Amino acid sequence: MASISLLNPKAEFARASQALAINISAAKGLQDVMRSNLGPKGTVKMLVSGAGDIKITKDGNVLLHEMQIQHPTASMIARASTAQDDSTGDGTTTTVMLIGELLKQADIYLSEGLHPRIMTDGFEKARDKALEVLDKVKVPVEINKKNLVEVANTSLKTKVHPALADLLTDVCVNAVLTIASADKTKPVDLHMVELMEMQHKSDTDTQLVRGLVMDHGARHPDMPKRLENAYILTANVSLEYEKAEVNSGFFYKTAEEREAFVRAEREFIDQRVKKVIELKRSVCDGTDKTFVLINQKGIDPISLDALAKEGILALRRAKRRNMERLALACGGTAMNSFDDLQEEHLGYAGVVYEHVLGENKYTFVEDCKNPLSVTILIKGPNKHTITQIKDAIRDGLRAINNTIADKALVPGAGAFEVRAYNELVAFKDTIKGKSRLAVQAFADALLVIPKTLAVNSGYDAQDTIVKLTVEDRLSPELVGLDLATGEPMKPVDLGVYDNYIVKKQILNSCSIIASNLLLVDEVMRAGMTSLKG
C-alpha cells in the first residue's frame, strides 16, 4: 500500500515503472504530433478554436500555445519548449523532438534493468561533450547583410512558403540593419520595429516602411491628406477641456459669471493651439516646409478647425508606444508642454500621407533622415495569413538579433547533430561503467533531427543517416542533408545556418527535462479536490 494512501485514501497514484511509462508515453505522444512540422519541407497544422476561428501554422511555439494539453507531463514539456522560444525565438519543435527521443532511447536501457540515476549521470556527461563540440564547430561571422540574410532565410523557410520567406528575409534584415547601432556591436531593441497589420492585397505585398505607420488618420475633413518636407511635432498635451483632477465645484451668482468662466476655459486651450500655430508660421512661412502635429491626448473640434485653417495635419490620441518610436524615427523631442516650443524640438519626415482602406484610415510617416525605428507593414488576404506572417517575422527578427549578439553561427541542415553523434560515439569508449550506455542513448537521440528532416522531405531515414555519418567521418567540414536531393552536402557552401544560442539552449534544457522525467518514481494526484465527496 502506497504511503500517500494513508494520508489521503482518495489520492490517485502511479508507482515506479508505471510512472515512468506515463512520462515516456506523454513525451512520445507530443513528439508524434510535432514531428511532421520540422524543417522547410514540414507539413502544416490547422487549429480550430471553440469559436470556430482557424489558424494554419507549422510554428511549434504557436501550436504548443494554442493546443489544449491536458496531460501534466506533456504540458511540462510544452512549457519548456515555449520558454525556449521566448528566450531565443526558435527551436520549439526541436526541443519537443529531442526530449521525446531522449526518453525513448532511455526506455530501451531502463527496460533491461539500468537504473535511471546512471542514465541521468551519463546524459550529463554527454551533454557537456555535445556543448564542447558545439563550441568547436561554431563559425565566427562578420555582421553584414549577406550573413544575416542566410540565417534569417533558414529560420523563415521553416515557417512559411519559400517565395514569401525570401521576401520576408529582406524585410527583416533591412529592418534590423536600419535601426542597429553604427558599429553593430549591441543587440537591437526589437520593440523599435512596429508590426502593423493591413488586411489588403496578397501576402507578398508585405513591405518595410522606414518610418512609422499609425492605424488612424486626421479627424478633420479640411486637413491636408498629403504633406511633403514636413516638420513633426510630437506632443502629450491636452487640447480639449478636461475636468480637474481634484473633485471641485463652483458657485456663480449670474449667467454672465458662468459665461466668463466658460470663456476662460476656452481661452486656456486656445492659447496652447496659438503657440503651435505661431511655431508653424515661424518655421514654415516663406519655405516649402509643412507641419504635422501628432498628439497623445485629445484635440477638440474647435482646435482641430483652427489647425486645419493653418494647413496643419493634426492626429489625436496616438498610442503611447508610437510617441517613443516617432522621436526615434523622425528626430525631435516628445513635448509635455507648449510653453517653450523651439525649432530644435521638431522632427522631420520627407512625406506624411493618409491611406484609406475601407472604413480604416492609416497615416504613413516616411522618408525620415536617420530612422532608428521602422514599421513592417504586414499585408494578407485574410486574418490567418496575416497571423502566420506576423509569427514568422517575429522569429526572423529574433534570429538576426541572436546572430548580432553571438557573432557566430552553427551550420544547419542537421550537420551539428551528425557531428555530435560521431564525436559522442568516440567519447563513449573513454568512459568506464554503465554510464557509456547513456552516452550512446544521447548520441542516438540527436539523430532524430536529421532523420525527421529526411522523412519530411520524402527520403528513407536509415539510408540518409548511414550516408551522413559516413560522409561526416571522412570530411573535416560539417555535413548536412540536402533536402532537394536527399544527398549529403556542406551547409556552409549553401548558406544554411542555425543560431548558436538556440542550439546551446536546446542541449541544456532537453537533457535537464529528460533527466527530471526519468527520475520520477511516483506520480500522485492528491490535491484538495480529491478529498471532496
Secondary structure as GFF3:
##gff-version 3
##sequence-region A 1 533
A	DSSP	alpha_helix	3	7	.	.	.	ID=ss1
A	DSSP	beta_strand	12	15	.	.	.	ID=ss2
A	DSSP	alpha_helix	16	35	.	.	.	ID=ss3
A	DSSP	beta_strand	45	48	.	.	.	ID=ss4
A	DSSP	beta_strand	54	57	.	.	.	ID=ss5
A	DSSP	alpha_helix	60	66	.	.	.	ID=ss6
A	DSSP	alpha_helix	72	88	.	.	.	ID=ss7
A	DSSP	alpha_helix	92	110	.	.	.	ID=ss8
A	DSSP	alpha_helix	116	137	.	.	.	ID=ss9
A	DSSP	beta_strand	139	140	.	.	.	ID=ss10
A	DSSP	alpha_helix	145	156	.	.	.	ID=ss11
A	DSSP	alpha_helix	162	179	.	.	.	ID=ss12
A	DSSP	three_ten_helix	190	192	.	.	.	ID=ss13
A	DSSP	beta_strand	193	199	.	.	.	ID=ss14
A	DSSP	three_ten_helix	203	205	.	.	.	ID=ss15
A	DSSP	beta_strand	207	209	.	.	.	ID=ss16
A	DSSP	beta_strand	212	214	.	.	.	ID=ss17
A	DSSP	beta_strand	226	235	.	.	.	ID=ss18
A	DSSP	alpha_helix	255	284	.	.	.	ID=ss19
A	DSSP	beta_strand	290	295	.	.	.	ID=ss20
A	DSSP	alpha_helix	301	309	.	.	.	ID=ss21
A	DSSP	beta_strand	313	315	.	.	.	ID=ss22
A	DSSP	alpha_helix	320	330	.	.	.	ID=ss23
A	DSSP	three_ten_helix	343	345	.	.	.	ID=ss24
A	DSSP	beta_strand	347	357	.	.	.	ID=ss25
A	DSSP	beta_strand	360	366	.	.	.	ID=ss26
A	DSSP	beta_strand	374	380	.	.	.	ID=ss27
A	DSSP	alpha_helix	383	406	.	.	.	ID=ss28
A	DSSP	beta_strand	408	411	.	.	.	ID=ss29
A	DSSP	alpha_helix	415	428	.	.	.	ID=ss30
A	DSSP	alpha_helix	435	446	.	.	.	ID=ss31
A	DSSP	alpha_helix	448	456	.	.	.	ID=ss32
A	DSSP	alpha_helix	461	474	.	.	.	ID=ss33
A	DSSP	beta_strand	480	481	.	.	.	ID=ss34
A	DSSP	beta_strand	488	489	.	.	.	ID=ss35
A	DSSP	alpha_helix	491	494	.	.	.	ID=ss36
A	DSSP	beta_strand	497	499	.	.	.	ID=ss37
A	DSSP	alpha_helix	500	518	.	.	.	ID=ss38
A	DSSP	beta_strand	522	525	.	.	.	ID=ss39
A	DSSP	three_ten_helix	528	531	.	.	.	ID=ss40
###
